Amino acid sequence: MCTLTALVILTSGAVDLMSGEMLTESAGSVLVSDAFAGVFGSAGSAFIALAILLFAFSTVLWWKFAVRSTQRSTGHISLLSPA
């Protein structure tokens, strides 16, 4: 996914390939969304929005698993965990 993102940003015209300077004021996820929209149309922005949503959801699930796993292996139950 990272290589695809870099290629889309570089081919979208957001970066001057000779100097490496940004040709747009966008940065971060807005830059990625604009680049995908420029290359793939409105489906590009929708794809990036869905990808960010799924990444955030999977991160929350992973942290919950990691905390539970650590609690089980150490025998330590946090005050913040539900009974």
Number of C-alpha atoms within 10 A of each C-alpha: 7 7 8 9 15 13 12 20 20 16 16 17 15 21 15 13 11 6 7 10 10 14 10 12 8 14 11 7 12 13 15 21 21 23 25 23 19 19 16 15 12 13 13 18 20 14 15 19 14 12 13 12 12 12 12 12 11 12 12 12 11 12 11 12 12 12 14 16 12 13 14 11 9 9 9 10 14 11 7 6 9 6 6
